[in-house]
């Protein structure tokens, strides 16, 4: 059974940086889109960034210019480089793979930004 395993979350001061990683534990055929979502307490889960198999990226407006998503297709891995972190970035971050026939979700990693 394929699982997505996230790492890189933690506690950081405002203005700091973190790099999230998400790797599939097994083989997934034809991953079209890889992405990162987040969910803050009391809020709905929102798309933070996504990247297609062709390298096209999209970001939510609130992270543009601060976050960068990238992927390594050979390793079935997606990354999220987060710079200039703000308190409002505090949330549980989930990776998501959209493949042929189904979607996959990670278990979530906590990112906490302190002032």
Secondary structure, DSSP 8 states (H G I E B T S, - for coil): ---EEEE--EEEETT--EEEEEEESS--S-EEEEEEEEE-TTS--EEEEEEETT--EEE-GGGTTTEEEEEEGGGTEEEEEE-S--GGG-EEEEEEEEETTEEEEB--EEEEEE-
